[in-house]
Amino acid sequence: MKNLFQGIPENLPDEVFEELCSGQQVKIERIVSRGHTTPQGEWYDQEWDEWVVLLSGTAQLKFEDRSELVAMSPGDYLHIAAHQRHRVEWTDPDRDCVWLAIHFKV
Amino acid sequence: MKNLFQGIPENLPDEVFEELCSGQQVKIERIVSRGHTTPQGEWYDQEWDEWVVLLSGTAQLKFEDRSELVAMSPGDYLHIAAHQRHRVEWTDPDRDCVWLAIHFKV
């Protein structure tokens, strides 16, 4: 059996995206960040909806249509609609931020 | 923003199943157990595949086609194919066992 908090590289030059499971209209993905952010000026603009939960560490997201940042702690989750432009503004550089993202067609 | 570890009733006479998000071919569900098990002699036999992760507490699953129990700790995850008969044999009675289950059509 695998564990979401294991198998994390000691050195993490880039965010790590790992597909854990998928169906025709769903993709379950683990993302590990450690201080990584979306490159300046870039936005995620996704074809599918995403439901995402932060399981360890802390992070801040930014949505194009909201002025304030969204601060996330372990257990916090949200639903990002397809084409809702967003970016990862900040992740804790001192801890592994483990995200579980479910991408799906509505 | 909601949190997977909040909003858990103090008294938990039954397991709590809560749909957090869904699409046509996916359902994301939080399950909270505290000593609950699948009733004796009963098996889950599901139409859809399930990907499930235990996020707090400890538990033991039983699959009809395996003799040994599957012990789960926080972060452990597994993929249960549609119609793979299984049951929850044991959950920690002293802690909230928070599961995140993704049900999906392959």
gemmi code that builds the backbone of each chain (N, CA, C; Angstrom):
import gemmi

chains = {
    "A": [
        ("MET", (0.848, -1.196, 0.000), (0.000, 0.000, 0.000), (0.881, 1.243, 0.000)),
        ("LYS", (0.456, 2.236, -0.714), (1.240, 3.464, -0.787), (0.694, 4.509, 0.187)),
        ("ASN", (1.551, 5.495, 0.470), (1.187, 6.530, 1.439), (1.488, 7.909, 0.839)),
        ("LEU", (0.540, 8.812, 1.015), (0.657, 10.152, 0.422), (1.843, 10.944, 0.962)),
        ("PHE", (2.287, 10.581, 2.174), (3.343, 11.373, 2.805), (4.723, 10.715, 2.665)),
        ("GLN", (4.761, 9.630, 1.930), (6.046, 8.953, 1.718), (6.475, 9.085, 0.258)),
        ("GLY", (7.741, 8.721, 0.013), (8.244, 8.770, -1.363), (8.402, 10.197, -1.860)),
        ("ILE", (8.718, 11.108, -0.948), (8.947, 12.508, -1.336), (10.449, 12.731, -1.433)),
        ("PRO", (10.938, 13.196, -2.585), (12.389, 13.375, -2.735), (12.949, 14.353, -1.711)),
        ("GLU", (14.188, 14.083, -1.282), (14.812, 14.975, -0.306), (15.078, 16.342, -0.940)),
        ("ASN", (15.589, 16.306, -2.157), (15.787, 17.556, -2.897), (14.620, 17.740, -3.852)),
        ("LEU", (14.122, 18.953, -3.878), (12.906, 19.199, -4.653), (13.112, 20.464, -5.503)),
        ("PRO", (13.944, 20.348, -6.545), (14.201, 21.556, -7.348), (12.919, 22.085, -7.994)),
        ("ASP", (12.017, 21.185, -8.360), (10.735, 21.601, -8.934), (9.607, 20.954, -8.151)),
        ("GLU", (8.415, 21.527, -8.299), (7.227, 20.864, -7.752), (7.125, 19.478, -8.371)),
        ("VAL", (6.579, 18.523, -7.621), (6.422, 17.170, -8.148), (4.931, 16.875, -8.334)),
        ("PHE", (4.562, 16.530, -9.555), (3.190, 16.146, -9.883), (3.188, 14.650, -10.167)),
        ("GLU", (2.331, 13.909, -9.488), (2.300, 12.455, -9.664), (0.853, 11.987, -9.815)),
        ("GLU", (0.574, 11.363, -10.936), (-0.790, 10.851, -11.137), (-0.935, 9.547, -10.366)),
        ("LEU", (-1.917, 9.496, -9.470), (-2.085, 8.323, -8.617), (-3.109, 7.352, -9.184)),
        ("CYS", (-4.072, 7.876, -9.924), (-5.182, 7.049, -10.370), (-5.969, 7.868, -11.384)),
        ("SER", (-6.606, 7.197, -12.338), (-7.413, 7.982, -13.267), (-8.509, 7.156, -13.901)),
        ("GLY", (-9.530, 7.842, -14.369), (-10.604, 7.268, -15.166), (-10.773, 8.138, -16.394)),
        ("GLN", (-11.813, 7.876, -17.177), (-11.980, 8.653, -18.402), (-12.228, 10.127, -18.104)),
        ("GLN", (-12.888, 10.397, -16.991), (-13.267, 11.780, -16.701), (-12.751, 12.238, -15.348)),
        ("VAL", (-11.698, 11.573, -14.860), (-11.148, 11.962, -13.562), (-9.655, 11.650, -13.528)),
        ("LYS", (-8.923, 12.513, -12.847), (-7.501, 12.257, -12.607), (-7.199, 12.658, -11.174)),
        ("ILE", (-6.610, 11.721, -10.424), (-6.253, 11.967, -9.032), (-4.746, 12.158, -8.979)),
        ("GLU", (-4.319, 13.261, -8.418), (-2.925, 13.666, -8.513), (-2.395, 14.122, -7.156)),
        ("ARG", (-1.167, 13.716, -6.852), (-0.488, 14.284, -5.687), (0.482, 15.345, -6.172)),
        ("ILE", (0.494, 16.473, -5.492), (1.438, 17.535, -5.813), (2.225, 17.832, -4.541)),
        ("VAL", (3.533, 17.915, -4.670), (4.366, 18.298, -3.520), (5.125, 19.571, -3.868)),
        ("SER", (4.932, 20.583, -3.028), (5.624, 21.868, -3.192), (6.435, 22.124, -1.933)),
        ("ARG", (7.514, 22.862, -2.096), (8.324, 23.274, -0.929), (8.911, 24.642, -1.274)),
        ("GLY", (8.061, 25.643, -1.101), (8.495, 26.998, -1.449), (8.203, 27.364, -2.897)),
        ("HIS", (7.708, 26.402, -3.678), (7.445, 26.687, -5.091), (6.181, 27.516, -5.261)),
        ("THR", (6.168, 28.293, -6.317), (4.989, 29.088, -6.647), (4.791, 29.022, -8.167)),
        ("THR", (3.631, 29.438, -8.605), (3.407, 29.551, -10.045), (4.269, 30.709, -10.565)),
        ("PRO", (4.991, 30.512, -11.656), (5.869, 31.586, -12.149), (5.107, 32.908, -12.317)),
        ("GLN", (5.816, 33.976, -12.029), (5.199, 35.310, -12.048), (4.469, 35.583, -13.369)),
        ("GLY", (3.273, 36.125, -13.234), (2.509, 36.489, -14.444), (1.759, 35.327, -15.066)),
        ("GLU", (1.964, 34.099, -14.538), (1.273, 32.940, -15.122), (0.056, 32.555, -14.286)),
        ("TRP", (-0.922, 31.982, -14.969), (-2.147, 31.517, -14.315), (-2.442, 30.094, -14.774)),
        ("TYR", (-2.982, 29.304, -13.876), (-3.573, 28.039, -14.310), (-4.941, 28.350, -14.917)),
        ("ASP", (-5.209, 27.762, -16.067), (-6.500, 27.945, -16.739), (-6.853, 26.566, -17.288)),
        ("GLN", (-7.651, 25.801, -16.515), (-7.782, 24.371, -16.765), (-9.087, 24.000, -17.470)),
        ("GLU", (-8.990, 22.998, -18.299), (-10.163, 22.507, -19.042), (-11.176, 21.839, -18.117)),
        ("TRP", (-10.674, 21.189, -17.082), (-11.539, 20.437, -16.163), (-11.681, 21.175, -14.832)),
        ("ASP", (-12.713, 20.842, -14.093), (-12.829, 21.317, -12.719), (-11.755, 20.642, -11.866)),
        ("GLU", (-11.427, 21.266, -10.763), (-10.451, 20.691, -9.828), (-10.983, 20.847, -8.411)),
        ("TRP", (-10.923, 19.749, -7.666), (-11.200, 19.799, -6.228), (-9.864, 19.513, -5.570)),
        ("VAL", (-9.422, 20.411, -4.704), (-8.067, 20.257, -4.173), (-8.053, 20.444, -2.663)),
        ("VAL", (-7.297, 19.599, -1.997), (-7.140, 19.700, -0.541), (-5.651, 19.776, -0.232)),
        ("LEU", (-5.305, 20.642, 0.714), (-3.933, 20.708, 1.207), (-3.838, 19.786, 2.417)),
        ("LEU", (-2.863, 18.875, 2.413), (-2.800, 17.880, 3.491), (-1.648, 18.114, 4.460)),
        ("SER", (-0.639, 18.836, 4.038), (0.414, 19.242, 4.980), (1.023, 20.532, 4.488)),
        ("GLY", (1.651, 21.277, 5.404), (2.229, 22.573, 5.042), (1.173, 23.658, 4.959)),
        ("THR", (1.606, 24.822, 4.517), (0.670, 25.932, 4.343), (0.949, 26.586, 2.999)),
        ("ALA", (-0.065, 27.260, 2.467), (0.043, 27.819, 1.117), (-0.916, 28.983, 0.959)),
        ("GLN", (-0.682, 29.768, -0.052), (-1.615, 30.847, -0.416), (-1.904, 30.775, -1.898)),
        ("LEU", (-3.187, 30.816, -2.221), (-3.619, 30.829, -3.618), (-4.143, 32.219, -3.966)),
        ("LYS", (-4.088, 32.511, -5.250), (-4.662, 33.765, -5.740), (-5.597, 33.421, -6.893)),
        ("PHE", (-6.783, 34.005, -6.855), (-7.725, 33.850, -7.959), (-7.818, 35.172, -8.700)),
        ("GLU", (-7.898, 35.088, -10.019), (-7.884, 36.324, -10.811), (-9.072, 37.223, -10.466)),
        ("ASP", (-10.191, 36.569, -10.100), (-11.399, 37.360, -9.859), (-11.603, 37.748, -8.390)),
        ("ARG", (-10.588, 37.552, -7.554), (-10.684, 37.995, -6.159), (-9.424, 38.761, -5.813)),
        ("SER", (-9.575, 39.828, -5.052), (-8.370, 40.598, -4.722), (-7.567, 39.927, -3.603)),
        ("GLU", (-8.261, 39.353, -2.602), (-7.524, 38.817, -1.459), (-6.960, 37.418, -1.757)),
        ("LEU", (-5.846, 37.130, -1.099), (-5.242, 35.804, -1.197), (-6.068, 34.808, -0.382)),
        ("VAL", (-5.982, 33.541, -0.750), (-6.661, 32.477, -0.009), (-5.593, 31.680, 0.730)),
        ("ALA", (-5.577, 31.788, 2.063), (-4.582, 31.082, 2.873), (-5.098, 29.689, 3.197)),
        ("MET", (-4.260, 28.695, 3.001), (-4.676, 27.310, 3.231), (-3.795, 26.621, 4.258)),
        ("SER", (-4.449, 25.844, 5.124), (-3.783, 25.034, 6.146), (-4.180, 23.576, 5.930)),
        ("PRO", (-3.518, 22.637, 6.618), (-3.833, 21.221, 6.395), (-5.313, 20.904, 6.601)),
        ("GLY", (-5.901, 20.245, 5.629), (-7.310, 19.865, 5.669), (-8.198, 20.807, 4.874)),
        ("ASP", (-7.711, 22.025, 4.604), (-8.525, 22.991, 3.843), (-8.697, 22.505, 2.402)),
        ("TYR", (-9.917, 22.631, 1.906), (-10.169, 22.207, 0.526), (-11.046, 23.214, -0.185)),
        ("LEU", (-10.935, 23.211, -1.507), (-11.801, 24.065, -2.310), (-11.998, 23.489, -3.706)),
        ("HIS", (-13.016, 24.011, -4.357), (-13.407, 23.567, -5.686), (-13.086, 24.706, -6.645)),
        ("ILE", (-12.279, 24.401, -7.635), (-11.898, 25.408, -8.630), (-12.578, 25.030, -9.947)),
        ("ALA", (-13.476, 25.878, -10.406), (-14.208, 25.564, -11.641), (-13.260, 25.605, -12.841)),
        ("ALA", (-13.622, 24.878, -13.881), (-12.845, 24.932, -15.121), (-12.714, 26.395, -15.563)),
        ("HIS", (-11.524, 26.741, -16.008), (-11.228, 28.087, -16.529), (-11.298, 29.200, -15.485)),
        ("GLN", (-11.402, 28.808, -14.217), (-11.281, 29.839, -13.166), (-9.784, 30.057, -12.945)),
        ("ARG", (-9.298, 31.169, -13.433), (-7.851, 31.384, -13.438), (-7.327, 31.603, -12.022)),
        ("HIS", (-6.262, 30.854, -11.711), (-5.714, 30.907, -10.353), (-4.220, 30.617, -10.400)),
        ("ARG", (-3.545, 30.949, -9.323), (-2.119, 30.658, -9.242), (-1.737, 30.377, -7.786)),
        ("VAL", (-0.653, 29.648, -7.621), (-0.112, 29.410, -6.285), (0.838, 30.564, -5.999)),
        ("GLU", (0.446, 31.384, -5.031), (1.192, 32.617, -4.764), (2.343, 32.363, -3.791)),
        ("TRP", (2.135, 31.394, -2.906), (3.152, 31.128, -1.877), (2.975, 29.719, -1.340)),
        ("THR", (4.079, 29.018, -1.101), (4.025, 27.765, -0.330), (5.175, 27.804, 0.677)),
        ("ASP", (4.961, 27.137, 1.789), (5.939, 27.109, 2.877), (7.265, 26.532, 2.373)),
        ("PRO", (8.342, 27.287, 2.504), (9.634, 26.775, 2.018), (10.277, 25.770, 2.966)),
        ("ASP", (9.761, 25.684, 4.201), (10.411, 24.863, 5.228), (9.713, 23.531, 5.471)),
        ("ARG", (8.575, 23.342, 4.811), (7.854, 22.076, 5.011), (7.329, 21.590, 3.684)),
        ("ASP", (7.116, 20.280, 3.590), (6.506, 19.737, 2.381), (5.027, 20.099, 2.366)),
        ("CYS", (4.618, 20.749, 1.305), (3.190, 21.007, 1.105), (2.670, 19.892, 0.203)),
        ("VAL", (1.867, 19.012, 0.794), (1.307, 17.888, 0.038), (-0.139, 18.223, -0.304)),
        ("TRP", (-0.407, 18.263, -1.596), (-1.751, 18.541, -2.101), (-2.311, 17.267, -2.724)),
        ("LEU", (-3.608, 17.101, -2.585), (-4.287, 16.060, -3.343), (-5.296, 16.773, -4.246)),
        ("ALA", (-5.122, 16.594, -5.548), (-5.993, 17.284, -6.506), (-6.801, 16.258, -7.286)),
        ("ILE", (-8.099, 16.488, -7.359), (-8.972, 15.650, -8.174), (-9.426, 16.503, -9.346)),
        ("HIS", (-8.975, 16.143, -10.531), (-9.393, 16.852, -11.742), (-10.528, 16.049, -12.365)),
        ("PHE", (-11.604, 16.733, -12.738), (-12.741, 15.978, -13.288), (-13.587, 16.830, -14.214)),
        ("LYS", (-14.241, 16.109, -15.120), (-15.226, 16.750, -15.991), (-16.522, 16.864, -15.220)),
        ("VAL", (-17.122, 18.039, -15.257), (-18.423, 18.185, -14.595), (-19.459, 17.419, -15.434)),
    ],
    "B": [
        ("MET", (-13.771, 28.852, 3.465), (-13.180, 27.579, 3.019), (-13.447, 26.502, 4.063)),
        ("LYS", (-13.700, 25.300, 3.579), (-13.992, 24.205, 4.500), (-12.742, 23.363, 4.768)),
        ("ASN", (-12.807, 22.613, 5.855), (-11.665, 21.807, 6.258), (-12.132, 20.381, 6.559)),
        ("LEU", (-11.365, 19.420, 6.059), (-11.748, 18.005, 6.207), (-11.794, 17.551, 7.657)),
        ("PHE", (-11.062, 18.248, 8.522), (-10.958, 17.793, 9.911), (-11.882, 18.579, 10.840)),
        ("GLN", (-12.687, 19.455, 10.266), (-13.624, 20.228, 11.074), (-15.060, 19.809, 10.765)),
        ("GLY", (-15.970, 20.268, 11.646), (-17.381, 19.951, 11.413), (-17.694, 18.481, 11.653)),
        ("ILE", (-16.949, 17.871, 12.578), (-17.196, 16.472, 12.927), (-18.028, 16.445, 14.209)),
        ("PRO", (-19.189, 15.799, 14.176), (-20.047, 15.795, 15.368), (-19.335, 15.181, 16.569)),
        ("GLU", (-19.640, 15.719, 17.753), (-19.032, 15.191, 18.964), (-19.506, 13.752, 19.208)),
        ("ASN", (-20.813, 13.568, 19.056), (-21.358, 12.213, 19.173), (-21.539, 11.637, 17.775)),
        ("LEU", (-21.120, 10.396, 17.647), (-21.113, 9.795, 16.317), (-21.748, 8.406, 16.394)),
        ("PRO", (-23.076, 8.377, 16.559), (-23.716, 7.057, 16.687), (-23.527, 6.209, 15.426)),
        ("ASP", (-23.497, 6.863, 14.271), (-23.263, 6.146, 13.013), (-22.108, 6.802, 12.279)),
        ("GLU", (-21.531, 6.046, 11.344), (-20.557, 6.652, 10.446), (-21.220, 7.811, 9.715)),
        ("VAL", (-20.437, 8.835, 9.400), (-20.985, 9.985, 8.676), (-20.415, 10.014, 7.259)),
        ("PHE", (-21.301, 10.003, 6.286), (-20.922, 10.100, 4.876), (-21.378, 11.462, 4.373)),
        ("GLU", (-20.461, 12.207, 3.788), (-20.802, 13.552, 3.320), (-20.234, 13.758, 1.926)),
        ("GLU", (-21.121, 14.062, 0.979), (-20.652, 14.326, -0.387), (-20.104, 15.736, -0.455)),
        ("LEU", (-18.842, 15.866, -0.870), (-18.201, 17.174, -0.884), (-18.280, 17.833, -2.249)),
        ("CYS", (-18.331, 17.014, -3.286), (-18.261, 17.551, -4.646), (-18.583, 16.397, -5.597)),
        ("SER", (-19.140, 16.721, -6.757), (-19.395, 15.619, -7.688), (-19.477, 16.112, -9.118)),
        ("GLY", (-19.254, 15.187, -10.038), (-19.445, 15.413, -11.465), (-20.284, 14.256, -11.984)),
        ("GLN", (-20.433, 14.170, -13.295), (-21.266, 13.102, -13.846), (-20.695, 11.727, -13.553)),
        ("GLN", (-19.371, 11.651, -13.505), (-18.746, 10.347, -13.342), (-17.807, 10.301, -12.152)),
        ("VAL", (-18.031, 11.204, -11.193), (-17.167, 11.217, -10.017), (-17.945, 11.732, -8.811)),
        ("LYS", (-17.639, 11.176, -7.661), (-18.210, 11.686, -6.417), (-17.109, 11.692, -5.367)),
        ("ILE", (-16.901, 12.850, -4.741), (-15.878, 12.992, -3.707), (-16.594, 13.042, -2.361)),
        ("GLU", (-16.179, 12.172, -1.469), (-16.937, 11.958, -0.242), (-15.996, 11.919, 0.959)),
        ("ARG", (-16.437, 12.564, 2.049), (-15.729, 12.391, 3.314), (-16.503, 11.393, 4.163)),
        ("ILE", (-15.774, 10.489, 4.770), (-16.385, 9.513, 5.665), (-15.682, 9.649, 7.016)),
        ("VAL", (-16.464, 9.703, 8.091), (-15.866, 9.737, 9.431), (-16.379, 8.537, 10.218)),
        ("SER", (-15.422, 7.742, 10.700), (-15.736, 6.560, 11.511), (-15.063, 6.731, 12.876)),
        ("ARG", (-15.660, 6.154, 13.879), (-15.037, 6.147, 15.218), (-15.449, 4.829, 15.878)),
        ("GLY", (-14.724, 3.792, 15.508), (-15.051, 2.467, 16.027), (-16.084, 1.733, 15.181)),
        ("HIS", (-16.607, 2.391, 14.153), (-17.626, 1.743, 13.315), (-17.002, 0.725, 12.369)),
        ("THR", (-17.771, -0.272, 12.047), (-17.329, -1.275, 11.081), (-18.514, -1.618, 10.179)),
        ("THR", (-18.220, -2.291, 9.088), (-19.304, -2.776, 8.232), (-20.024, -3.897, 8.996)),
        ("PRO", (-21.357, -3.853, 9.028), (-22.074, -4.891, 9.794), (-21.630, -6.306, 9.407)),
        ("GLN", (-21.598, -7.167, 10.402), (-21.112, -8.537, 10.205), (-21.811, -9.219, 9.022)),
        ("GLY", (-21.010, -9.865, 8.200), (-21.576, -10.606, 7.071), (-21.890, -9.756, 5.859)),
        ("GLU", (-21.719, -8.440, 5.982), (-22.007, -7.567, 4.836), (-20.724, -7.156, 4.118)),
        ("TRP", (-20.860, -6.934, 2.828), (-19.739, -6.484, 1.991), (-20.180, -5.272, 1.186)),
        ("TYR", (-19.261, -4.352, 0.956), (-19.488, -3.326, -0.066), (-19.249, -3.968, -1.433)),
        ("ASP", (-20.160, -3.725, -2.348), (-20.020, -4.241, -3.715), (-20.501, -3.106, -4.616)),
        ("GLN", (-19.562, -2.298, -5.089), (-19.894, -0.998, -5.676), (-19.867, -1.012, -7.198)),
        ("GLU", (-20.747, -0.229, -7.783), (-20.828, -0.105, -9.248), (-19.620, 0.631, -9.827)),
        ("TRP", (-19.096, 1.578, -9.044), (-17.984, 2.400, -9.523), (-16.693, 2.001, -8.821)),
        ("ASP", (-15.572, 2.349, -9.432), (-14.289, 2.216, -8.752), (-14.223, 3.222, -7.595)),
        ("GLU", (-13.370, 2.931, -6.638), (-13.160, 3.846, -5.512), (-11.670, 3.976, -5.238)),
        ("TRP", (-11.228, 5.213, -5.103), (-9.862, 5.480, -4.630), (-10.046, 6.099, -3.258)),
        ("VAL", (-9.407, 5.507, -2.256), (-9.687, 5.972, -0.893), (-8.392, 6.162, -0.116)),
        ("VAL", (-8.348, 7.248, 0.650), (-7.190, 7.520, 1.493), (-7.689, 7.736, 2.920)),
        ("LEU", (-6.942, 7.179, 3.871), (-7.241, 7.426, 5.283), (-6.395, 8.617, 5.722)),
        ("LEU", (-7.028, 9.634, 6.302), (-6.292, 10.860, 6.634), (-6.043, 11.029, 8.121)),
        ("SER", (-6.831, 10.374, 8.953), (-6.515, 10.353, 10.390), (-7.079, 9.075, 10.981)),
        ("GLY", (-6.508, 8.682, 12.150), (-6.942, 7.439, 12.776), (-6.319, 6.228, 12.108)),
        ("THR", (-6.741, 5.059, 12.541), (-6.247, 3.823, 11.940), (-7.449, 2.909, 11.695)),
        ("ALA", (-7.266, 1.980, 10.742), (-8.386, 1.132, 10.327), (-7.860, -0.163, 9.721)),
        ("GLN", (-8.745, -1.127, 9.623), (-8.408, -2.377, 8.937), (-9.518, -2.716, 7.955)),
        ("LEU", (-9.114, -2.994, 6.731), (-10.064, -3.413, 5.697), (-9.895, -4.896, 5.423)),
        ("LYS", (-10.957, -5.485, 4.918), (-10.899, -6.888, 4.515), (-11.431, -6.967, 3.088)),
        ("PHE", (-10.706, -7.681, 2.256), (-11.166, -7.939, 0.890), (-11.559, -9.397, 0.788)),
        ("GLU", (-12.642, -9.656, 0.057), (-13.139, -11.034, -0.017), (-12.093, -11.968, -0.630)),
        ("ASP", (-11.296, -11.418, -1.565), (-10.350, -12.275, -2.266), (-8.959, -12.319, -1.629)),
        ("ARG", (-8.814, -11.797, -0.414), (-7.520, -11.882, 0.272), (-7.787, -12.341, 1.692)),
        ("SER", (-6.920, -13.210, 2.188), (-7.157, -13.698, 3.550), (-6.730, -12.672, 4.600)),
        ("GLU", (-5.607, -11.978, 4.337), (-5.091, -11.081, 5.387), (-5.834, -9.737, 5.389)),
        ("LEU", (-5.912, -9.153, 6.572), (-6.492, -7.813, 6.699), (-5.502, -6.781, 6.162)),
        ("VAL", (-6.042, -5.639, 5.746), (-5.212, -4.532, 5.273), (-5.260, -3.440, 6.330)),
        ("ALA", (-4.109, -3.236, 7.014), (-4.046, -2.214, 8.063), (-3.705, -0.874, 7.438)),
        ("MET", (-4.446, 0.144, 7.811), (-4.231, 1.477, 7.229), (-3.921, 2.514, 8.301)),
        ("SER", (-2.955, 3.383, 7.980), (-2.554, 4.506, 8.834), (-2.729, 5.794, 8.032)),
        ("PRO", (-2.624, 6.944, 8.692), (-2.841, 8.195, 7.967), (-1.942, 8.348, 6.731)),
        ("GLY", (-2.552, 8.677, 5.625), (-1.845, 8.851, 4.354), (-1.920, 7.628, 3.463)),
        ("ASP", (-2.235, 6.472, 4.032), (-2.323, 5.250, 3.228), (-3.510, 5.336, 2.267)),
        ("TYR", (-3.277, 4.922, 1.035), (-4.364, 4.960, 0.064), (-4.383, 3.699, -0.776)),
        ("LEU", (-5.550, 3.389, -1.310), (-5.665, 2.253, -2.222), (-6.818, 2.436, -3.181)),
        ("HIS", (-6.762, 1.646, -4.230), (-7.740, 1.690, -5.312), (-8.557, 0.403, -5.221)),
        ("ILE", (-9.859, 0.568, -5.087), (-10.753, -0.587, -5.002), (-11.562, -0.640, -6.293)),
        ("ALA", (-11.361, -1.685, -7.061), (-12.053, -1.791, -8.352), (-13.556, -1.987, -8.124)),
        ("ALA", (-14.358, -1.597, -9.094), (-15.803, -1.838, -9.020), (-16.038, -3.327, -8.762)),
        ("HIS", (-16.975, -3.631, -7.896), (-17.379, -4.997, -7.565), (-16.304, -5.823, -6.857)),
        ("GLN", (-15.238, -5.163, -6.419), (-14.260, -5.870, -5.574), (-14.819, -5.819, -4.149)),
        ("ARG", (-15.326, -6.917, -3.695), (-16.055, -6.921, -2.427), (-15.105, -6.722, -1.247)),
        ("HIS", (-15.494, -5.775, -0.391), (-14.623, -5.412, 0.735), (-15.491, -4.934, 1.891)),
        ("ARG", (-14.892, -4.903, 3.068), (-15.599, -4.407, 4.234), (-14.612, -3.717, 5.189)),
        ("VAL", (-15.140, -2.852, 6.017), (-14.322, -2.229, 7.050), (-14.415, -3.127, 8.268)),
        ("GLU", (-13.296, -3.729, 8.598), (-13.277, -4.738, 9.656), (-13.089, -4.108, 11.030)),
        ("TRP", (-12.381, -3.005, 11.054), (-12.067, -2.347, 12.326), (-11.721, -0.889, 12.088)),
        ("THR", (-12.190, 0.004, 12.964), (-11.680, 1.386, 12.989), (-11.426, 1.754, 14.445)),
        ("ASP", (-10.465, 2.637, 14.626), (-10.056, 3.072, 15.964), (-11.251, 3.678, 16.700)),
        ("PRO", (-11.596, 3.152, 17.865), (-12.744, 3.710, 18.596), (-12.405, 4.993, 19.351)),
        ("ASP", (-11.118, 5.289, 19.476), (-10.708, 6.419, 20.315), (-10.323, 7.665, 19.517)),
        ("ARG", (-10.312, 7.523, 18.206), (-9.941, 8.676, 17.384), (-10.867, 8.743, 16.191)),
        ("ASP", (-11.026, 9.956, 15.641), (-11.800, 10.093, 14.414), (-10.991, 9.541, 13.252)),
        ("CYS", (-11.579, 8.601, 12.548), (-10.981, 8.104, 11.313), (-11.620, 8.885, 10.173)),
        ("VAL", (-10.830, 9.752, 9.563), (-11.335, 10.569, 8.460), (-10.830, 9.967, 7.154)),
        ("TRP", (-11.768, 9.575, 6.310), (-11.466, 9.001, 4.999), (-11.876, 10.000, 3.926)),
        ("LEU", (-11.104, 10.009, 2.854), (-11.537, 10.730, 1.670), (-11.673, 9.690, 0.568)),
        ("ALA", (-12.888, 9.560, 0.045), (-13.144, 8.550, -0.982), (-13.526, 9.233, -2.293)),
        ("ILE", (-12.886, 8.807, -3.370), (-13.233, 9.296, -4.699), (-13.876, 8.124, -5.439)),
        ("HIS", (-15.147, 8.241, -5.712), (-15.863, 7.215, -6.467), (-15.902, 7.667, -7.923)),
        ("PHE", (-15.562, 6.781, -8.835), (-15.534, 7.217, -10.244), (-15.777, 6.055, -11.198)),
        ("LYS", (-16.282, 6.434, -12.367), (-16.430, 5.464, -13.456), (-15.093, 5.361, -14.162)),
        ("VAL", (-14.644, 4.158, -14.399), (-13.391, 3.981, -15.145), (-13.670, 4.343, -16.604)),
    ],
}
model = gemmi.Model(1)
for chain_id, residues in chains.items():
    chain = gemmi.Chain(chain_id)
    for i, (resn, *xyz) in enumerate(residues, 1):
        res = gemmi.Residue()
        res.name, res.seqid = resn, gemmi.SeqId(i, " ")
        for name, pos in zip(("N", "CA", "C"), xyz):
            atom = gemmi.Atom()
            atom.name, atom.element = name, gemmi.Element(name[0])
            atom.pos, atom.b_iso = gemmi.Position(*pos), 0.0
            res.add_atom(atom)
        chain.add_residue(res)
    model.add_chain(chain)
structure = gemmi.Structure()
structure.add_model(model)
structure.setup_entities()
